[in-house]
């Protein structure tokens, strides 16, 4: 997995990891921030969340076009700077429940989207270009898995960091987080007659109303919003780290830094196989068909920050027992994924010293887990909705070596599925994931309840299997198949498809509370089924168009015959 990889991969992966840590710290609390600070309901907050995600993933299309004409590296650096300004604006406290504050927020979100558009896709194109070198070309898929793993290491610690920032602000004012209070406080401030429920919830949380219920509500919402602002400040710091890594490690990836104004850069961009016009056309059509399916995958996958967060907030018990409770300790999750890598190394290494080191690490991991289990209270209380979002990146990091080992084993037997086929399997797996949510929601009346956290944890596991089949392989697929002259635009196209899917995330949020949850998840299952059926129906066409040796252009065949 890590053998025969260029040093530039690790520098670019670390730079991306820093940026993604900040982004997911913000995203983990974004929906909750909108609902707390502005009093938005699920439909409105879901629309804003979806529009922002759509912009974040659409802008790389424009960023790719800019980079194709200018410079990938310069776009990356510019993107970091613009994102920093956006997060900084979000971190500055503003008035709660205010139109002017919302305008400022929208400006900050626009900057983050533009900066991401310049940074994200173009950095991934640079990673792909590292593997145009014949020494490394066979490692392209494993490289993108490592790159994707680095993204998820950053995002795994993001919910914990966001939660810590929120708790720090609340504790400083003598307050505690209760998932019901933001909505109750905003409802009271909006003039609804809910004083009895509000006071009861405040007392149950161990807090005192004080002299005025209205003053308490203002203080609670303002403090909670400030805590979320601390999380946005963390994103600023992470971007500084990302920038430093990218600049200091510049020598490691110098061979793929391209400036469109230089002749040498033009040569670097156009390296790779020469394609005929018909080959170029068939590859672009194949990529567009894949993008059409990817739209619906991201629609169902990115419910983690939308309906799945709503489910965590409204329908899931804020308590965990048994072994489940240590899953909300990110250091326990860290120990587990370290143990997974040590276990793989134990069986793969050929040296006795390597086996001994792996065995010692496994023993230390087992001891750490037992220790964490013993010191953790029998019942972990006060679980915040955003904490569930650490499970998906944890699963990605822990399961990446499993995925690579499985596909490596299949490749050695010439049975590895093609990238389009993996995407189809990913859609099937996503449908199975929401089947779990259907079962977990059957006993609920409306959108209120306290089901076991294990339903969400299990769903995130299955969605991660789907993600590993689709996302890193899809990025590698685009990098490999895109015609050299259109690499930036095609990578941007991948993100544009993701953007459309992310906007469609808002549809289930609009249905939240209007239909039963079982039917809501059922709609997502149907979408997955239709998408999987479509991609398998055109599989032969996709595999033929994107093979390593596509058919020659008919014009070339005529010319060859004439010769």
GIFEN-V444362 format. One record per pair of residues at least 12 apart in sequence whose C-alpha atoms are under 10 Angstrom apart, sorted by the first residue. I is the first residue (numbers start at 0). J is the second residue. Records with the same first field share a line. If there is no record, write none. Layout:
I->J + J
//
This chain:
0->138 + 140 + 141 + 142 + 144 + 145 + 399 + 400 + 403 + 404 + 407
1->138 + 141 + 142 + 145
2->135 + 138 + 141 + 142
3->134 + 135 + 136 + 137 + 138 + 142
4->129 + 130 + 134 + 135 + 136 + 137 + 138 + 139 + 141 + 142 + 145
5->126 + 129 + 130 + 132 + 134 + 135 + 138 + 142 + 251 + 252
6->129 + 248 + 250 + 251 + 252
7->125 + 126 + 129 + 245 + 248 + 249 + 250 + 251 + 252 + 253 + 254 + 255
8->125 + 126 + 127 + 129 + 130 + 142 + 143 + 145 + 146 + 251 + 252
9->126 + 142 + 145 + 146 + 149 + 248 + 251 + 252
10->126 + 241 + 244 + 245 + 246 + 247 + 248 + 249 + 250 + 251 + 252
11->122 + 123 + 125 + 126 + 146 + 149 + 241 + 244 + 245 + 248 + 249 + 251 + 252
12->122 + 123 + 126 + 142 + 143 + 145 + 146 + 147 + 148 + 149 + 150 + 241 + 244 + 245
13->146 + 149 + 150 + 152 + 153 + 240 + 241 + 244 + 245 + 248
14->122 + 149 + 150 + 237 + 238 + 239 + 240 + 241 + 242 + 243 + 244 + 245 + 246 + 248
15->118 + 119 + 122 + 123 + 146 + 147 + 149 + 150 + 153 + 238 + 241 + 242 + 244 + 245
16->146 + 147 + 148 + 149 + 150 + 151 + 152 + 153 + 154 + 237 + 238 + 240 + 241
17->149 + 150 + 152 + 153 + 154 + 234 + 236 + 237 + 238 + 239 + 240 + 241 + 242 + 244
18->79 + 82 + 83 + 115 + 118 + 119 + 150 + 153 + 154 + 234 + 235 + 236 + 237 + 238 + 239 + 240 + 241 + 242
19->119 + 149 + 150 + 151 + 152 + 153 + 154 + 155 + 157 + 234 + 237 + 238 + 241
20->149 + 150 + 151 + 152 + 153 + 154 + 155 + 156 + 157 + 158 + 160 + 233 + 234 + 237 + 238 + 241
21->83 + 86 + 153 + 154 + 156 + 157 + 160 + 161 + 230 + 231 + 232 + 233 + 234 + 235 + 236 + 237 + 238 + 241
22->82 + 86 + 111 + 115 + 153 + 154 + 157 + 230 + 231 + 233 + 234 + 235 + 237 + 238
23->150 + 151 + 153 + 154 + 155 + 156 + 157 + 158 + 160 + 161 + 230 + 231 + 234 + 388 + 389
24->153 + 154 + 155 + 156 + 157 + 158 + 159 + 160 + 161 + 162 + 227 + 230 + 231 + 232 + 233 + 234 + 237 + 385
25->86 + 89 + 90 + 157 + 158 + 160 + 161 + 227 + 228 + 229 + 230 + 231 + 232 + 233 + 234
26->48 + 52 + 154 + 157 + 158 + 161 + 230 + 231 + 304 + 385 + 388
27->154 + 157 + 158 + 159 + 160 + 161 + 162 + 227 + 230 + 303 + 304 + 308 + 384 + 385 + 386 + 387 + 388 + 389
28->157 + 158 + 161 + 162 + 165 + 227 + 228 + 230 + 231 + 304 + 308 + 383 + 384 + 385 + 386 + 388
29->44 + 47 + 48 + 227 + 230 + 231 + 304 + 305 + 385
30->43 + 44 + 45 + 46 + 47 + 48 + 49 + 304 + 305 + 308 + 309 + 385
31->44 + 178 + 181 + 223 + 224 + 227 + 304 + 305 + 308 + 309 + 312 + 384 + 385
32->44 + 181 + 220 + 223 + 224 + 225 + 226 + 227 + 228
33->45 + 47 + 48 + 96 + 101 + 104 + 224
34->96 + 181 + 182 + 185 + 220 + 224
35->95 + 96 + 178 + 180 + 181 + 182 + 183 + 184 + 185 + 219 + 220 + 221 + 223 + 224 + 227
36->93 + 94 + 95 + 96 + 97 + 100 + 101 + 181 + 182 + 185 + 217 + 220 + 221 + 222 + 223 + 224 + 225 + 227
37->94 + 95 + 96 + 97 + 98 + 100 + 101 + 181 + 182 + 185 + 220 + 224
38->95 + 96 + 181 + 182 + 183 + 184 + 185 + 186 + 188 + 189 + 220
39->96 + 182 + 185 + 186
40->182 + 508 + 509
41->305 + 306 + 309 + 505 + 507 + 508 + 509 + 510 + 511 + 512
42->305 + 505 + 506 + 507 + 508 + 509 + 510 + 511 + 512
43->505 + 508 + 509
44->305 + 505 + 508 + 509
45->302 + 304 + 305 + 306 + 309 + 502 + 504 + 505 + 506 + 507 + 508 + 509 + 511
46->305 + 502 + 503 + 504 + 505 + 506 + 508 + 509
47->105 + 502 + 505
48->304 + 305 + 501 + 502 + 504 + 505 + 508
49->298 + 301 + 302 + 304 + 305 + 498 + 499 + 500 + 501 + 502 + 503 + 504 + 505 + 506 + 508
50->108 + 498 + 499 + 501 + 502 + 503 + 504 + 505
51->105 + 108 + 109 + 111 + 112 + 498 + 501 + 502
52->108 + 112 + 301 + 497 + 498 + 499 + 500 + 501 + 502 + 503 + 504
53->112 + 494 + 495 + 496 + 497 + 498 + 499 + 500 + 501 + 502 + 503 + 504
54->108 + 109 + 111 + 112 + 113 + 115 + 116 + 494 + 495 + 497 + 498 + 499 + 501 + 502
55->108 + 109 + 110 + 111 + 112 + 113 + 114 + 115 + 116 + 119 + 494 + 495 + 497 + 498 + 501
56->112 + 113 + 115 + 116 + 119 + 120 + 491 + 492 + 493 + 494 + 495 + 496 + 497 + 498 + 499 + 500 + 501 + 502
57->112 + 113 + 115 + 116 + 491 + 492 + 493 + 494 + 495 + 496 + 497 + 498 + 499 + 501
58->109 + 111 + 112 + 113 + 114 + 115 + 116 + 117 + 118 + 119 + 120 + 491 + 492 + 494 + 495 + 498
59->112 + 113 + 114 + 115 + 116 + 117 + 118 + 119 + 120 + 121 + 487 + 488 + 489 + 490 + 491 + 492 + 493 + 494 + 495 + 498
60->116 + 117 + 120 + 121 + 487 + 488 + 489 + 490 + 491 + 492 + 493 + 494 + 495 + 496 + 498
61->113 + 116 + 117 + 120 + 487 + 488 + 491 + 492 + 495
62->74 + 75 + 78 + 113 + 114 + 115 + 116 + 117 + 118 + 119 + 120 + 121 + 487 + 488 + 490 + 491
63->116 + 117 + 118 + 119 + 120 + 121 + 124 + 485 + 486 + 487 + 488 + 489 + 490 + 491 + 492 + 494
64->117 + 121 + 485 + 486 + 487 + 488 + 489 + 490 + 491
65->116 + 117 + 121 + 487 + 488
66->117 + 118 + 120 + 121 + 124 + 257 + 258 + 259 + 486 + 487 + 488
67->121 + 257 + 258 + 259 + 265 + 268 + 484 + 485 + 486 + 487 + 488
68->258 + 259 + 260 + 265 + 487
69->257 + 258 + 259 + 260
70->121 + 256 + 257 + 258 + 259 + 260 + 264
71->117 + 118 + 120 + 121 + 122 + 123 + 124 + 125 + 255 + 256 + 257 + 258 + 259 + 487
72->117 + 118 + 121 + 122 + 125 + 245 + 249 + 253 + 255 + 256 + 257 + 258
73->117 + 118 + 121 + 256 + 257 + 258
74->114 + 115 + 116 + 117 + 118 + 119 + 120 + 121 + 122
75->114 + 115 + 116 + 117 + 118 + 119 + 120 + 121 + 122 + 125 + 242 + 245
76->114 + 117 + 118 + 122 + 241 + 242 + 245 + 246
77->113 + 114 + 115 + 117 + 118
78->110 + 111 + 112 + 113 + 114 + 115 + 116 + 117 + 118 + 119 + 121
79->111 + 113 + 114 + 115 + 117 + 118 + 119 + 235 + 238 + 239 + 241 + 242
80->110 + 111 + 114 + 118 + 235 + 238 + 239 + 242
81->107 + 109 + 110 + 111 + 112 + 113 + 114 + 115 + 117 + 118
82->107 + 108 + 109 + 110 + 111 + 112 + 113 + 114 + 115 + 116 + 117 + 118 + 234 + 235 + 238
83->107 + 110 + 111 + 114 + 232 + 234 + 235 + 236 + 237 + 238 + 239
84->107 + 110 + 111 + 114 + 235
85->103 + 104 + 105 + 106 + 107 + 108 + 109 + 110 + 111 + 112 + 113 + 114 + 231 + 234 + 235
86->104 + 107 + 108 + 110 + 111 + 228 + 230 + 231 + 232 + 233 + 234 + 235 + 236 + 238
87->107 + 228 + 231 + 232 + 233 + 234 + 235 + 236
88->103 + 104 + 106 + 107 + 108 + 110 + 228 + 231 + 232 + 235
89->103 + 104 + 105 + 106 + 107 + 108 + 111 + 227 + 228 + 229 + 230 + 231 + 232 + 234 + 235
90->104 + 107 + 224 + 225 + 226 + 227 + 228 + 229 + 230 + 231 + 232 + 233 + 234 + 235
91->225 + 228 + 229 + 231 + 232
92->221 + 222 + 224 + 225 + 226 + 227 + 228 + 229
93->221 + 224 + 225 + 228
94->221 + 224
95->217 + 220 + 221 + 224 + 225
96->185 + 188 + 189 + 217 + 220 + 221
116->491 + 494
117->491
119->490 + 491 + 494
120->474 + 486 + 487 + 488 + 489 + 490 + 491 + 492 + 493 + 494
121->486 + 487 + 488 + 490 + 491
123->143 + 146 + 474 + 475 + 478 + 487 + 490
124->255 + 474 + 475 + 477 + 478 + 486 + 487 + 489 + 490 + 491
125->252 + 254 + 255 + 256 + 257 + 478 + 487
126->139 + 142 + 143 + 146 + 252 + 255 + 475 + 478
127->139 + 140 + 142 + 143 + 255 + 474 + 475 + 476 + 477 + 478 + 479 + 486
128->252 + 254 + 255 + 256 + 267 + 268 + 270 + 271 + 478 + 479 + 483 + 486
129->142 + 252 + 253 + 254 + 255
130->142 + 255 + 478 + 479
131->255 + 267 + 270 + 271 + 272 + 478 + 479
132->254 + 270 + 271
133->271
136->479
139->472 + 475 + 476 + 478 + 479
140->403 + 418 + 471 + 472 + 473 + 474 + 475 + 476 + 478 + 479
141->399 + 400 + 402 + 403 + 406 + 407 + 471 + 472 + 475
142->471 + 475
143->470 + 471 + 472 + 473 + 474 + 475 + 476 + 478
144->395 + 396 + 399 + 400 + 402 + 403 + 467 + 470 + 471 + 472 + 474 + 475
145->396 + 399 + 400 + 403 + 471
146->471
147->392 + 395 + 396 + 399 + 467 + 470 + 471 + 472 + 474
148->392 + 393 + 394 + 395 + 396 + 397 + 398 + 399 + 400 + 467 + 471
149->392 + 395 + 396
150->392 + 395 + 396
151->389 + 391 + 392 + 393 + 394 + 395 + 396 + 397
152->333 + 389 + 392 + 393 + 395 + 396 + 397
153->237 + 392 + 393
154->388 + 389 + 390 + 391 + 392 + 393
155->329 + 332 + 333 + 386 + 388 + 389 + 390 + 391 + 392 + 393 + 394 + 395 + 396
156->329 + 330 + 332 + 333 + 386 + 388 + 389 + 392 + 393
157->230 + 233 + 234 + 329 + 385 + 386 + 388 + 389 + 392
158->230 + 329 + 383 + 384 + 385 + 386 + 387 + 388 + 389 + 390
159->327 + 328 + 329 + 330 + 383 + 385 + 386 + 387 + 388 + 389
160->229 + 230 + 233 + 386
161->226 + 227 + 228 + 229 + 230 + 231 + 233 + 234 + 385 + 386
162->176 + 226 + 227 + 230 + 382 + 383 + 384 + 385 + 386
163->226 + 227 + 229 + 230
164->223 + 225 + 226 + 227 + 228 + 229 + 230 + 231 + 232 + 233
165->222 + 223 + 224 + 225 + 226 + 227 + 228 + 229 + 230
166->222 + 223 + 226 + 227
167->222 + 223 + 225 + 226 + 229
168->221 + 222 + 223 + 224 + 225 + 226 + 227 + 228 + 229
169->218 + 219 + 220 + 221 + 222 + 223 + 224 + 225 + 226
170->222 + 226
171->222 + 226
172->218 + 219 + 222 + 223
173->206 + 207 + 219
174->201 + 204 + 205 + 206 + 207 + 218 + 219 + 222 + 223
175->201 + 204 + 205 + 206 + 219 + 223 + 381
176->204 + 219 + 223 + 381 + 382 + 383
177->200 + 201 + 203 + 204 + 312 + 317 + 381 + 382 + 383
178->311 + 312 + 313 + 317 + 381 + 382 + 383 + 384
179->197 + 200 + 201 + 312 + 313
180->196 + 197 + 198 + 200 + 201 + 204 + 216 + 219 + 220
181->216 + 219 + 220 + 223 + 224
182->197 + 220
183->196 + 197 + 198 + 200 + 201 + 216
184->197 + 198 + 201 + 212 + 213 + 215 + 216 + 217 + 218 + 219 + 220
185->213 + 216 + 217 + 219 + 220
186->216
187->212 + 213 + 216 + 217
188->212 + 213 + 214 + 216 + 217
194->212 + 213
197->212 + 216
198->212
201->215
204->381
254->267
255->267 + 268
256->268
265->484
267->483
268->483 + 484 + 485 + 486 + 487
269->482 + 483 + 484 + 485 + 486
270->483 + 484
271->479 + 482 + 483 + 484
272->482 + 483 + 547 + 548
273->482 + 483
274->482 + 483 + 549 + 551 + 552
275->482 + 549 + 550 + 551 + 552 + 553 + 554 + 555
276->551 + 552 + 554
277->544 + 549 + 550 + 551 + 552 + 553 + 554
278->482 + 544 + 545 + 548 + 549 + 550 + 551 + 552
279->480 + 481 + 482 + 483 + 484 + 485 + 544 + 545 + 549 + 552
280->482 + 544
281->540 + 541 + 543 + 544 + 545 + 549
282->477 + 480 + 481 + 482 + 541 + 543 + 544 + 545 + 546 + 549
283->477 + 480 + 481 + 482 + 485 + 489 + 544 + 545
284->541 + 544 + 545
285->419 + 480 + 481 + 537 + 538 + 540 + 541 + 542 + 543 + 544 + 545
286->419 + 473 + 476 + 477 + 480 + 481 + 489 + 490 + 492 + 493 + 541 + 544 + 545
287->489 + 492 + 493 + 496
288->419 + 533 + 534 + 537 + 541
289->418 + 419 + 422 + 423 + 473 + 477 + 493 + 496 + 533 + 534 + 537 + 538 + 541
290->473 + 477 + 489 + 492 + 493 + 494 + 495 + 496 + 497 + 500
291->493 + 496 + 497 + 499 + 500 + 530 + 533 + 534
292->419 + 422 + 423 + 426 + 496 + 497 + 500 + 527 + 529 + 530 + 531 + 533 + 534
293->422 + 423 + 425 + 426 + 469 + 470 + 473 + 493 + 494 + 495 + 496 + 497 + 498 + 499 + 500 + 530
294->493 + 494 + 495 + 496 + 497 + 498 + 499 + 500 + 501 + 502 + 503 + 530
295->426 + 496 + 497 + 499 + 500 + 501 + 503 + 504 + 523 + 526 + 527 + 529 + 530 + 531
296->422 + 423 + 425 + 426 + 427 + 429 + 430 + 465 + 466 + 469 + 470 + 496 + 497 + 500 + 501 + 523 + 526 + 527 + 530 + 531
297->426 + 466 + 470 + 496 + 497 + 498 + 499 + 500 + 501 + 502 + 503 + 504
298->497 + 498 + 499 + 500 + 501 + 502 + 503 + 504 + 505 + 506 + 507 + 523 + 526 + 527
299->426 + 429 + 430 + 432 + 433 + 462 + 500 + 501 + 503 + 504 + 507 + 520 + 522 + 523 + 524 + 526 + 527
300->426 + 429 + 432 + 433 + 459 + 462 + 463 + 465 + 466 + 500 + 501 + 504 + 523
301->462 + 497 + 500 + 501 + 502 + 503 + 504 + 505
302->501 + 503 + 504 + 505 + 507 + 508 + 523
303->385 + 387 + 388 + 391 + 455 + 458 + 459 + 462 + 504
304->384 + 385 + 387 + 388 + 504
305->504 + 505 + 507 + 508
306->504 + 505 + 506 + 507 + 508 + 509 + 510 + 511 + 516 + 519 + 520
307->384 + 385 + 387 + 388 + 436 + 455 + 458 + 459 + 508
308->383 + 384 + 385 + 386 + 387 + 388 + 455
309->384 + 385 + 446 + 508 + 511
310->384 + 436 + 440 + 446 + 447 + 448 + 449 + 450 + 455 + 511 + 516
311->382 + 383 + 384 + 385 + 386 + 387 + 388 + 448 + 449 + 450 + 451 + 452 + 454 + 455
312->382 + 383 + 384 + 385 + 446 + 447 + 448 + 449
313->384 + 446 + 447 + 448 + 449 + 450
314->439 + 440 + 443 + 444 + 445 + 446 + 447 + 448 + 449 + 450 + 451 + 452
315->382 + 384 + 439 + 447 + 448 + 449 + 450 + 451 + 452 + 453 + 454 + 455
316->380 + 381 + 382 + 448 + 449 + 450 + 451 + 452 + 453
317->379 + 380 + 381 + 382 + 383 + 384 + 449 + 450 + 451 + 452
318->378 + 379 + 380 + 381 + 382 + 383 + 449 + 450 + 451 + 452
319->376 + 377 + 378 + 379 + 380 + 381 + 382 + 451 + 452 + 453
320->375 + 376 + 377 + 378 + 379 + 380 + 451 + 452
321->372 + 375 + 376 + 377 + 378 + 379
322->372 + 375 + 377
323->372 + 378 + 379 + 451 + 452 + 453 + 456
324->372 + 375 + 376 + 377 + 378 + 379 + 380 + 382 + 452
325->368 + 371 + 372 + 373 + 374 + 375 + 376 + 379
326->372 + 386 + 387 + 389 + 390 + 393 + 456
327->379 + 382 + 383 + 386 + 387 + 389 + 390
328->371 + 372 + 375 + 386 + 389
329->386 + 389 + 390 + 393
330->367 + 368 + 371
331->364 + 367 + 368 + 369 + 370 + 371 + 372
332->368 + 389 + 390 + 393 + 394 + 397
333->364 + 393 + 396 + 397
334->360 + 361 + 363 + 364 + 365 + 366 + 367 + 368
335->361 + 364 + 365 + 367 + 368 + 393 + 397
336->364 + 393 + 394 + 395 + 396 + 397 + 398 + 399
337->360 + 361 + 364 + 396 + 397
338->357 + 358 + 360 + 361 + 362 + 363 + 364 + 365 + 397
339->361 + 364 + 396 + 397 + 398 + 399 + 400 + 401
340->357 + 360 + 361 + 396 + 397 + 398 + 399 + 400 + 401
341->353 + 354 + 356 + 357 + 358 + 359 + 360 + 361 + 364
342->354 + 357 + 358 + 360 + 361
343->357 + 400 + 401 + 404
344->356 + 357 + 358
345->357 + 358 + 360 + 361
382->452
387->452 + 455 + 456 + 459
388->455 + 456 + 459
389->456 + 459
390->455 + 456 + 457 + 458 + 459 + 460 + 463
391->456 + 458 + 459 + 460 + 461 + 462 + 463 + 464 + 466
392->459 + 460 + 463
393->459 + 460 + 463
394->459 + 460 + 461 + 462 + 463 + 464 + 467
395->460 + 462 + 463 + 464 + 466 + 467
396->463
398->460 + 463 + 464 + 467
399->464 + 467
402->464 + 467 + 468
403->467
417->472 + 476 + 538 + 541 + 542 + 545 + 546
418->468 + 469 + 471 + 472 + 473 + 474 + 475 + 476 + 477 + 541 + 542 + 545
419->468 + 469 + 472 + 473 + 476 + 534 + 535 + 537 + 538 + 539 + 541 + 542 + 545
420->468 + 469 + 531 + 534 + 535 + 538 + 539 + 541 + 542
421->465 + 467 + 468 + 469 + 470 + 472 + 473
422->465 + 466 + 467 + 468 + 469 + 470 + 472 + 473 + 530 + 531 + 534 + 535
423->465 + 468 + 469 + 527 + 528 + 530 + 531 + 532 + 533 + 534 + 535 + 538
424->464 + 465 + 468 + 469 + 531 + 534 + 535
425->461 + 462 + 463 + 464 + 465 + 466 + 467 + 468 + 469 + 470 + 527 + 531
426->462 + 465 + 466 + 468 + 469 + 524 + 526 + 527 + 528 + 529 + 530 + 531 + 532 + 534
427->465 + 524 + 527 + 528 + 529 + 530 + 531 + 532
428->461 + 462 + 463 + 464 + 465 + 466 + 468 + 524 + 527 + 528 + 531
429->458 + 459 + 461 + 462 + 463 + 464 + 465 + 466 + 523 + 524 + 526 + 527 + 528 + 531
430->461 + 462 + 465 + 520 + 521 + 522 + 523 + 524 + 525 + 526 + 527 + 528 + 531
431->458 + 461 + 462 + 465 + 524 + 527 + 528
432->454 + 455 + 457 + 458 + 459 + 460 + 461 + 462 + 463 + 464 + 465 + 520 + 523 + 524
433->455 + 458 + 459 + 461 + 462 + 517 + 519 + 520 + 521 + 522 + 523 + 524 + 525 + 527
434->458 + 517 + 520 + 521 + 523 + 524
435->454 + 455 + 457 + 458 + 461 + 517 + 520
436->454 + 455 + 457 + 458 + 516 + 517 + 519 + 520 + 521
437->454 + 515 + 516 + 517 + 518 + 519 + 520 + 521 + 524
438->454 + 517 + 520
439->451 + 452 + 453 + 454 + 455 + 458 + 516 + 517
440->454 + 515 + 516 + 517 + 518 + 519 + 520
441->515 + 516 + 517 + 518
442->516 + 517
443->515 + 516 + 517
444->515 + 516
445->511 + 512 + 513 + 514 + 515 + 516
446->511 + 512 + 513 + 514 + 515 + 516
447->512
473->493
474->490 + 493 + 494
475->490
476->490 + 545
477->489 + 490 + 491 + 492 + 493 + 545
478->490
479->545 + 547
480->544 + 545 + 546 + 547
481->545
506->519
507->519 + 520 + 522 + 523
//
